[in-house]
Amino acid sequence: MKRVKKSQDYKERLERAFLFVLQDKIAVLKAARLCGVPWRTLRKRLTGEDSLENPGRQQILTKKEEEQIVNHITHLANCGYPPTPTRRDVLEIASETVIFLKRRPANFILSTKWFSGFMSRWPQLRLAKPQ
């Protein structure tokens, strides 16, 4: 399923509902109905579960941590390892990093969906096809 970017109008309606609740002391459900936004989304923003600036799930690794993984893969290539890693190599290195940082249990493996996002954020990495 492809994600559709929400329009600027939606963001404005969500902010208006946010202000109705905070300033005008209108109930969350009523403010959501008035502005045409989902009440659960509004409630999450009000409780701080989601921010207005960065909605949705947060990345498991920070940009700096991902950069360190890219540098590590590049260093391995410079030391004589295959110059282009396989998907499995990248997932293994990143999963070990997440486990080391104690963000997931010992048997955790990152998904191919995470890998796709990682590769789109770091296009300088090229993949090798497994032999």
C-alpha positions in Angstrom: 0.0 0.0 0.0 1.5 3.3 -1.1 1.4 6.2 1.4 -0.2 9.4 0.3 1.2 12.6 1.5 -1.4 14.6 3.5 -2.3 17.9 2.1 -1.3 21.2 3.6 -5.1 21.7 4.3 -5.1 18.6 6.5 -2.2 19.9 8.5 -3.9 23.2 9.0 -7.1 21.5 10.1 -5.2 19.4 12.5 -3.4 22.5 14.0 -6.8 24.3 14.2 -8.3 21.3 16.1 -5.2 21.3 18.4 -5.7 25.0 19.2 -9.5 24.4 19.8 -8.6 21.9 22.5 -5.8 23.8 24.1 -7.1 27.4 23.9 -10.8 27.1 23.7 -11.1 24.1 26.0 -13.3 22.2 23.5 -13.4 18.4 23.9 -11.1 16.3 21.7 -13.9 14.5 19.9 -15.8 17.7 19.2 -12.8 19.5 18.0 -11.9 16.6 15.7 -15.4 16.6 14.2 -15.4 20.3 13.7 -12.1 20.3 11.9 -12.6 17.0 10.0 -9.6 15.1 11.5 -9.3 11.7 13.2 -9.8 12.1 16.9 -7.2 9.5 17.7 -4.6 11.4 15.8 -5.5 14.6 17.6 -5.4 12.8 21.0 -1.9 11.4 20.2 -0.6 14.8 19.3 -2.1 16.3 22.4 -0.6 13.6 24.7 2.8 13.9 23.0 2.8 10.4 21.5 3.2 12.0 18.1 4.6 15.4 17.4 3.1 17.9 14.9 6.5 18.3 13.2 7.5 14.6 12.9 4.4 12.4 12.9 4.5 8.6 12.7 7.0 6.0 13.8 10.5 7.1 14.8 13.5 5.4 13.1 15.1 2.6 15.1 18.6 4.1 14.4 19.5 7.7 14.3 21.0 9.3 11.2 24.4 9.4 12.9 24.2 5.7 13.8 23.2 4.8 10.2 26.1 6.9 9.0 28.4 4.9 11.2 27.1 1.7 9.6 27.7 3.1 6.1 31.3 4.1 7.2 31.8 0.6 8.6 30.7 -1.0 5.3 32.9 1.4 3.3 35.8 0.6 5.6 35.3 -3.2 5.1 35.3 -2.6 1.3 38.6 -0.7 1.6 40.1 -3.6 3.6 39.5 -6.1 0.9 36.0 -7.4 1.7 33.6 -7.4 -1.3 33.3 -3.8 -2.3 29.5 -4.0 -2.5 27.7 -5.6 0.3 24.7 -7.9 -0.1 21.3 -7.1 1.5 22.0 -9.8 4.0 25.3 -8.2 5.0 23.7 -4.8 5.6 20.8 -6.3 7.6 23.1 -8.4 9.7 25.4 -5.4 10.6 22.4 -3.1 11.3 20.6 -5.7 13.4 23.7 -6.4 15.4 24.0 -2.6 16.0 20.4 -2.4 17.2 20.9 -5.3 19.6 24.1 -3.9 20.9 22.4 -0.6 21.6 19.8 -2.6 23.5 16.9 -1.3 21.5 15.6 -4.8 20.6 16.0 -8.4 22.0 19.0 -10.6 21.0 17.1 -12.5 18.3 15.9 -9.4 16.5 16.4 -9.0 12.7 15.6 -5.8 10.8 13.1 -6.2 8.0 13.5 -5.8 4.3 11.2 -2.8 4.5 13.7 -1.1 6.9 16.5 -2.1 4.4 14.6 -0.4 1.5 14.3 2.8 3.5 18.0 2.6 4.5 19.1 2.2 0.9 16.9 5.2 -0.2 18.5 7.3 2.6 22.1 6.1 1.6 22.1 5.8 -2.2 25.9 5.8 -2.3 25.8 2.2 -1.2 25.6 -0.2 -4.0 24.5 -3.8 -3.6 26.1 -7.0 -4.8 24.0 -9.8 -6.1 24.6 -13.0 -4.0 26.6 -15.6 -6.0 
